[in-house]
Amino acid sequence: MVLLITFLFIAVIVRLIYIEAVTGEELQARALEQWYRDVPLRAERGEITDRNGVVLATSATVYTIYARPVAVTNKEVTAAVLSETLELKYDAVLAKINSRSSEVTVKHGVDKDTVLKIAESGATGIYVSENIERVYPYGDLLTQVMGFTNSDVVGQTGVEAYYNDYLEGKDGYVLTEADLVGRELEDGVTYYVPGTAGATAKLTIDYNVQSFVENIIAEAKATHNAKSVSCVVMNAKTGEILAMAENPSFDLNDVPRDDVKELLETSRCKLISDVFEPGSTFKILTAAIGLDTGAITTDYRCYCGGALTVDGQRIKCWRTIGHGSQTFAEGVQNSCNCMFMNIAMNVGVSEFYAGLEKLGVTSKTGIDMSGEASGLMIKESAVKTVDLARIGFGQAIAMTPIELLRAAAAVVNGGNLVTPYIMDSIVAADGSVLYRAQPEIVTGVIKESTSAVMREVLESVVLVGSGKNAQVTGIRIGGKTGTAQKYENGAIARGKYVSTFIGFAPADDPEYISLIVVDEPVGAYYGGIVAAPYVGEIFKNLYQYES
């Protein structure tokens, strides 16, 4: 018996120690929950601006009125006050505050003045939640880059998602002393714990440039009845993105959440996430590698009879009657497939692949946006001569538009491979700088002498070659057209093309470089007709804006 009593005594002591040492904090927390009611105060999400401070995304404060029925002392009077102040039906409000629910929402989206009127009425059991909602002043401007937030104002896509940790801030809350059933104590203590507002993010985007680029690609889409049009404008020397636009798009204030297919299609930034066969714009890279490796010189000549047979396969030039004998410059101006097949084969697989690697081909650019894809290319060990010939003029390889633009920029900017970037700086609410972009540049990926030749020959493409429609009086522009057939289920999709143009200005010392991609134009489909004029229009607007 003594042993039993001793055992029970020890068990009680052990239990008390367990409660105190192991579960004490948990029990205290539960007690605190019973003694206090907390109302969240969502931190204001940071603004997103363009490079000049134009606000592209901001937050608006909205209030939600809700009631705890057990804490409402005079339900009829309270229902009358709320229905009149909030412009609601009396019976509907009374039904809510007579509910057995612990908490009911009376109205969402109430302004501050209305909240103050309710507070002055002295109604009990009525509480206010302060919420922040995202607002985009320019609607469908920069949609795919900006991205959007969910109902909790957490970034889901684009800049909103990529830089969410900087933008979201830290929530605050109000603690109100209450009894065990949740009624607020008349002489209770209220604690206010302030939140911290999110940081302001300044993009490299220029609102004015973005605006006219979006107008121009809308015109291109309408004129050619295209499936979509994408365009990017970048500083060729630093990698700063000045404009990045996609059409079709949608208003960020009215995200099509109920149409998943439309949302996935129009919210994706195809410039970084989709790969395509670049076609003749790729010839910029082939020519540069040929010159840089010494496989050819500017004196190189090539005969085009309309086709070239490689490994037993007859590969046609786009001009089936041929270009005849032509110089290197003429071959570039004519965008002759036979010229570029021969250049690639003269370079050889090993050196050609090494040259592409230096130019960042098939690697992600590292742009500060989520969803970037890598290009696709046949493994070097598996490449046949016929494959190399096709790659030379932009077939049998797939790239993202931003990857192609980056490589082309290196060819014309003196041989420096830049990393494209969209974020300029991020500044905290207290003014401290949390992030400031520094251009990332790999120098010497091709020789400056090679770059100088390429600038000159690509300017001639616009002056007398396939890019003539990009000409703008008073602006020296260089560039290259591209027209590629599309593939579906591993086979050529008849009648479906991707038309492109890469342009840079000024041609002798490029500051800006732009790529436009017109997907599935109807009717005319050559890049020189469908794409080149719009890059010329972009540069015209850009120089007018700067002046």
C-alpha positions in Angstrom: 0.0 0.0 0.0 2.8 2.4 0.9 4.5 1.5 -2.4 1.3 2.3 -4.3 0.9 5.7 -2.6 4.5 6.5 -3.3 4.1 5.5 -6.9 1.0 7.7 -7.4 2.8 10.6 -5.7 5.7 10.3 -8.0 3.4 10.1 -11.0 1.7 13.3 -10.0 5.0 15.1 -9.6 6.2 13.9 -13.0 2.9 15.1 -14.6 3.3 18.5 -13.0 6.9 18.8 -14.2 5.7 17.8 -17.7 3.0 20.4 -17.7 5.3 23.1 -16.5 8.4 22.3 -18.6 7.0 20.8 -21.7 3.5 22.1 -22.3 3.6 25.3 -20.3 4.3 27.6 -23.3 1.5 26.0 -25.3 -1.0 26.3 -22.5 0.0 29.9 -22.0 -0.5 30.6 -25.7 -3.9 29.0 -25.6 -4.8 31.1 -22.6 -3.6 34.2 -24.3 -5.8 33.4 -27.3 -8.8 33.2 -25.0 -7.9 36.5 -23.3 -7.2 38.5 -26.5 -8.7 39.0 -29.9 -6.3 40.0 -32.7 -7.2 41.9 -35.8 -4.6 41.7 -38.6 -3.2 44.9 -40.1 -1.8 43.9 -43.5 1.4 45.7 -44.4 1.2 48.0 -47.4 2.8 46.3 -50.4 5.6 48.3 -52.0 5.1 50.2 -55.2 6.6 49.2 -58.5 7.8 52.2 -60.7 9.5 52.7 -64.0 13.0 54.1 -64.2 11.7 57.6 -63.9 9.4 57.0 -60.9 6.1 56.5 -62.8 4.0 54.3 -60.6 3.1 51.1 -62.4 1.7 49.1 -59.4 0.5 50.4 -56.1 -1.7 49.4 -53.2 -5.1 50.8 -52.1 -6.4 50.4 -48.5 -9.8 48.9 -48.2 -11.7 48.0 -45.0 -13.9 45.1 -44.2 -16.6 45.4 -41.5 -17.5 42.2 -39.6 -19.3 41.3 -36.5 -19.1 38.8 -33.7 -22.8 38.1 -32.9 -22.2 37.1 -29.3 -20.6 40.5 -28.6 -23.4 42.6 -30.2 -25.5 43.9 -27.2 -28.3 45.6 -29.1 -28.8 43.8 -32.3 -31.8 45.8 -33.7 -30.1 49.2 -33.1 -26.8 47.9 -34.5 -28.5 46.5 -37.6 -30.1 49.8 -38.2 -26.9 51.7 -37.9 -25.0 49.3 -40.2 -27.7 49.1 -42.8 -28.0 52.9 -43.1 -24.2 53.6 -43.0 -23.2 50.8 -45.3 -26.3 51.1 -47.6 -27.4 47.5 -47.0 -30.8 46.0 -46.4 -31.8 46.1 -42.7 -33.2 42.5 -42.7 -30.0 41.1 -44.3 -27.8 42.8 -41.7 -30.0 41.7 -38.8 -29.9 38.1 -40.0 -26.1 38.2 -40.1 -25.7 39.5 -36.5 -28.3 37.0 -35.3 -26.3 34.3 -36.8 -24.8 31.5 -34.6 -21.5 31.9 -36.4 -18.6 33.2 -34.3 -17.8 35.9 -36.9 -19.6 37.2 -39.9 -18.6 39.6 -42.7 -20.9 42.5 -43.0 -19.3 44.3 -46.0 -16.0 44.4 -47.9 -14.5 47.3 -49.6 -15.5 50.1 -47.2 -13.7 53.4 -47.2 -12.1 55.1 -44.2 -14.8 57.8 -43.7 -17.5 55.1 -43.4 -15.4 53.2 -40.9 -15.2 56.3 -38.7 -18.9 56.8 -38.8 -19.5 53.3 -37.5 -16.9 53.8 -34.8 -18.6 57.0 -33.7 -22.0 55.2 -33.4 -20.7 53.2 -30.4 -22.0 49.9 -31.7 -20.5 46.9 -29.9 -19.2 43.7 -31.3 -18.4 45.4 -34.6 -14.8 45.1 -35.8 -12.8 46.4 -38.7 -10.1 44.7 -40.8 -7.8 46.8 -42.9 -6.8 45.2 -46.1 -4.5 46.2 -48.9 -5.4 45.4 -52.6 -3.1 45.7 -55.6 -3.9 48.4 -58.2 -2.3 48.8 -61.6 -2.9 52.4 -62.9 -2.1 51.5 -66.5 -4.2 48.3 -66.7 -2.7 46.1 -69.4 0.6 47.9 -69.7 3.6 45.6 -69.1 1.3 42.7 -68.1 3.6 39.7 -68.5 6.6 41.5 -66.8 4.6 43.0 -63.9 2.7 39.8 -63.1 -0.1 39.7 -60.6 -0.9 38.8 -57.0 -3.4 36.5 -55.4 -6.3 37.5 -53.0 -3.7 37.6 -50.2 -1.7 40.1 -52.2 1.2 37.6 -52.6 3.0 37.7 -56.0 2.1 34.9 -58.3 3.9 35.8 -61.6 6.4 38.3 -63.1 8.1 40.9 -61.0 5.4 40.6 -58.3 6.5 37.0 -57.7 10.3 37.3 -58.4 10.7 40.2 -56.0 7.8 39.3 -53.6 10.1 39.1 -50.5 11.0 42.8 -51.0 7.6 44.0 -51.9 5.4 42.3 -49.3 6.5 44.0 -46.1 5.7 42.7 -42.6 2.1 42.6 -41.3 1.1 44.3 -38.0 -1.9 43.6 -35.8 -4.2 44.9 -33.0 -4.6 42.9 -29.8 -7.9 43.6 -27.9 -8.5 42.2 -24.4 -11.7 40.0 -24.3 -13.5 37.6 -22.1 -13.7 33.8 -22.6 -16.5 34.1 -25.2 -14.8 36.8 -27.2 -16.6 39.8 -25.9 -14.4 42.9 -25.8 -13.9 44.2 -22.2 -15.0 47.7 -21.7 -11.9 48.5 -19.6 -9.7 46.1 -21.5 -6.3 47.0 -22.9 -5.6 47.3 -26.6 -2.2 46.8 -28.1 -1.2 48.1 -31.5 1.7 46.3 -33.2 2.5 48.3 -36.4 3.6 46.6 -39.6 6.4 47.5 -41.9 5.6 48.6 -45.4 7.1 46.8 -48.4 10.0 48.3 -50.4 9.6 50.3 -53.6 11.0 48.5 -56.7 12.2 50.7 -59.6 12.4 48.9 -62.9 14.8 49.6 -65.8 11.6 49.9 -67.9 10.8 53.3 -69.3 7.0 53.9 -69.3 7.1 56.1 -72.4 9.1 53.6 -74.4 7.0 50.7 -73.2 3.8 52.6 -74.2 4.8 53.2 -77.8 6.2 49.7 -78.1 2.9 48.3 -77.0 1.0 50.5 -79.5 3.4 49.5 -82.3 3.1 45.7 -81.7 -0.7 46.1 -81.5 -0.6 47.7 -84.9 1.6 44.8 -86.2 -0.7 42.2 -84.9 -3.8 43.9 -86.4 -2.2 44.6 -89.8 -0.9 41.0 -90.3 -3.7 39.2 -88.3 -0.9 37.5 -86.3 -1.5 35.0 -83.5 0.8 37.1 -81.3 3.5 39.7 -81.4 6.4 40.1 -78.9 9.0 42.8 -78.7 11.9 43.7 -76.4 14.1 46.8 -76.4 17.5 46.5 -74.5 20.5 48.7 -73.9 23.1 46.9 -76.0 26.0 47.8 -73.7 24.5 47.1 -70.3 21.6 44.7 -70.6 19.0 47.1 -69.2 15.5 46.3 -70.5 13.7 49.4 -71.6 10.6 47.7 -72.9 9.2 44.2 -73.0 5.8 43.7 -74.5 3.5 40.9 -75.6 0.2 41.1 -77.5 -2.4 39.7 -76.7 -2.5 40.7 -73.1 -5.0 41.5 -70.3 -5.8 44.1 -67.7 -3.9 43.4 -64.5 -6.9 44.9 -62.6 -9.1 42.2 -64.0 -7.1 39.0 -64.2 -9.0 36.2 -66.1 -8.7 33.7 -63.2 -11.9 31.8 -64.4 -10.4 31.0 -67.8 -7.3 28.9 -67.0 -6.3 28.5 -70.7 -6.5 32.2 -71.4 -4.6 33.0 -68.2 -1.8 30.6 -68.9 -1.5 31.8 -72.5 -1.6 35.5 -71.9 0.3 35.8 -68.6 3.4 33.9 -69.9 6.3 36.1 -71.0 7.1 34.3 -74.3 10.2 36.4 -74.8 11.9 34.4 -72.0 9.8 31.2 -71.7 9.2 30.0 -75.2 11.8 28.7 -77.6 11.5 29.0 -81.4 13.6 28.2 -84.5 15.3 31.6 -85.1 15.8 31.3 -88.8 17.9 33.9 -90.6 18.4 36.2 -87.5 20.7 33.4 -86.3 23.0 34.1 -89.3 24.3 37.1 -87.3 26.0 34.5 -85.0 27.2 32.2 -87.8 28.9 35.1 -89.6 30.5 36.4 -86.5 31.9 33.0 -85.5 33.2 32.5 -89.1 35.1 35.8 -89.0 36.3 35.4 -85.4 37.8 31.9 -85.9 39.4 32.9 -89.2 37.4 30.3 -91.1 36.5 33.1 -93.5 37.5 36.7 -94.1 35.6 39.7 -95.6 37.0 38.6 -99.0 35.2 35.3 -98.8 33.0 34.4 -101.8 30.3 31.8 -102.2 28.3 30.5 -105.1 24.6 29.9 -104.6 22.8 27.8 -107.2 19.6 27.7 -105.2 20.5 24.6 -103.1 23.3 22.7 -101.5 23.7 19.0 -101.2 25.1 17.9 -97.8 25.4 14.2 -96.7 23.2 13.3 -99.6 20.4 15.8 -98.6 19.5 18.6 -100.9 19.0 21.8 -98.8 17.3 24.7 -100.6 18.1 28.4 -100.3 15.1 30.5 -99.8 15.7 31.9 -103.3 15.4 28.7 -105.2 16.8 30.1 -108.5 20.0 31.0 -106.5 22.0 34.1 -105.8 25.0 33.2 -108.0 28.5 34.2 -107.0 28.5 36.7 -104.1 30.8 38.3 -101.6 30.5 37.8 -97.9 28.7 41.1 -97.5 26.3 40.3 -100.4 25.6 36.9 -98.8 24.6 38.6 -95.6 22.5 41.2 -97.4 20.8 38.5 -99.4 20.4 36.3 -96.4 21.6 33.4 -98.5 21.2 30.0 -96.9 24.0 28.5 -99.0 26.4 31.2 -97.8 25.8 30.4 -94.2 25.8 26.6 -94.6 29.3 26.9 -96.1 30.5 29.2 -93.4 29.3 26.8 -90.6 31.0 23.8 -92.4 34.2 25.8 -92.9 34.3 26.5 -89.1 33.7 22.9 -88.2 31.6 21.4 -85.4 34.0 21.9 -82.5 34.9 25.5 -83.1 31.3 26.4 -84.1 29.9 25.0 -80.9 32.6 26.7 -78.9 31.8 30.0 -80.5 28.1 29.5 -79.7 28.9 28.7 -76.1 30.8 32.0 -75.8 27.8 33.8 -77.1 25.6 32.2 -74.4 23.6 30.0 -76.9 21.5 27.3 -75.2 22.2 28.8 -71.8 19.7 30.8 -69.7 20.6 34.5 -69.9 20.0 35.0 -66.1 17.4 37.7 -66.5 15.8 38.5 -63.2 12.4 37.0 -64.1 10.9 33.6 -63.3 10.1 31.1 -66.0 13.1 31.5 -68.2 13.7 28.5 -70.5 17.0 27.3 -72.1 17.5 26.9 -75.8 17.7 23.5 -77.5 20.5 22.2 -79.7 21.8 18.8 -80.9 24.6 17.5 -78.7 28.0 18.2 -80.2 28.9 14.5 -80.1 25.8 13.7 -82.3 26.1 16.5 -84.9 26.4 15.4 -88.5 27.7 17.7 -91.2 24.1 18.1 -92.5 23.0 19.2 -89.1 25.8 21.7 -88.9 24.8 23.1 -92.3 21.2 23.6 -91.1 22.2 25.2 -87.8 24.3 27.6 -89.8 21.3 29.3 -91.3 19.1 29.0 -88.2 17.4 25.6 -88.5 17.8 22.5 -86.2 18.2 24.8 -83.2 15.7 26.5 -80.9 16.3 29.6 -78.7 14.3 32.0 -76.5 14.0 35.5 -78.0 15.9 37.0 -75.1 18.7 34.5 -75.6 19.0 35.4 -79.3 18.9 39.1 -78.5 21.7 38.8 -76.0 23.9 36.9 -78.4 23.3 39.4 -81.2 24.1 42.3 -78.8 27.5 40.7 -78.1 28.2 40.5 -81.8 27.6 44.2 -82.4 28.6 45.9 -79.1 32.3 45.1 -79.3 32.2 41.5 -78.1 30.7 41.8 -74.6 28.1 39.3 -73.4 25.6 41.2 -71.2 23.1 39.8 -68.7 19.6 41.3 -69.4 18.0 42.7 -66.3 14.6 44.3 -65.4 15.2 45.6 -61.9 17.1 48.8 -61.3 16.9 49.2 -57.6 14.9 48.4 -54.5 14.5 51.0 -51.6 13.0 50.2 -48.2 10.3 52.4 -46.6 12.9 54.1 -44.4 14.9 55.1 -47.5 17.7 52.5 -47.2 18.8 50.9 -50.4 18.2 47.1 -50.3 19.3 46.3 -53.9 21.0 48.2 -56.7 21.7 46.4 -60.0 25.2 46.3 -61.4 25.5 45.3 -65.1 27.0 41.8 -65.5 29.2 41.7 -68.5 31.6 39.0 -69.9 34.1 40.8 -72.1 35.9 39.6 -75.2 33.5 36.8 -76.3 34.4 37.9 -79.9 37.1 40.2 -81.1 36.4 44.0 -81.4 37.6 43.8 -85.0 35.0 41.1 -85.7 32.3 43.2 -84.1 33.3 46.2 -86.2 32.9 44.2 -89.4 29.6 42.8 -88.3 28.2 46.3 -87.5 29.2 47.5 -90.9 27.8 44.6 -92.8 24.5 44.5 -90.8 24.0 48.2 -91.5 24.3 47.4 -95.2 21.5 44.9 -94.7 19.2 47.8 -93.8 20.6 50.1 -96.4 20.5 47.8 -99.5 19.5 44.3 -98.3 16.6 42.4 -96.9 16.1 44.9 -94.0 15.4 48.0 -96.1 12.0 48.4 -94.5 13.6 49.3 -91.2 15.2 52.4 -92.6 14.5 55.7 -90.7 15.8 59.0 -92.1 18.5 60.4 -89.8 19.1 57.2 -87.8 21.8 54.7 -88.7 20.3 51.3 -88.1 21.8 47.8 -88.6 19.9 44.6 -88.5 18.9 41.2 -89.8 15.6 39.7 -90.9 14.4 36.2 -90.1 11.6 34.0 -91.4 11.2 30.5 -90.0 8.7 27.7 -90.6 6.9 26.4 -87.5 6.7 22.8 -86.5 3.8 20.9 -85.0 4.0 17.3 -83.7 7.5 17.1 -85.2 6.6 18.1 -88.7 6.6 21.3 -90.6 3.3 23.2 -90.1 2.3 24.3 -93.7 1.6 27.9 -94.0 2.7 28.8 -90.4 5.7 31.1 -89.9 7.5 33.1 -87.3 8.8 36.4 -88.7 11.5 38.3 -86.9 13.8 41.3 -87.1 16.7 42.2 -84.9 17.8 45.9 -85.2 20.3 48.1 -83.4 21.1 51.8 -83.4 23.2 53.8 -83.9 24.8 51.3 -86.3 28.4 52.5 -85.7 28.2 52.4 -81.9 25.0 50.5 -80.8 23.2 51.8 -77.7 19.9 50.1 -78.3 19.0 46.7 -79.7 15.5 45.4 -80.4 13.9 42.2 -81.4 10.3 41.7 -82.7 8.7 38.3 -83.1 5.5 38.1 -85.2 3.9 34.7 -84.7 1.8 33.2 -87.6 1.2 36.3 -89.7 -1.5 35.8 -92.3 -0.6 36.7 -95.9 2.9 38.1 -96.2 5.3 36.4 -93.9 8.9 37.4 -94.7 10.6 39.2 -91.8 11.7 42.1 -94.0 8.0 42.9 -94.7 6.2 41.7 -91.5 8.8 42.6 -88.8 11.5 45.1 -90.0 9.2 48.1 -90.4 8.1 48.0 -86.8 11.6 48.0 -85.3 12.3 51.0 -87.5 9.2 52.6 -86.1 10.4 51.8 -82.6 13.7 53.5 -83.1 12.1 56.5 -84.7 9.9 56.9 -81.6 12.8 56.3 -79.3 15.0 59.0 -80.8 12.1 61.5 -80.9 11.4 60.7 -77.3 15.0 61.3 -76.3 15.3 64.5 -78.2 
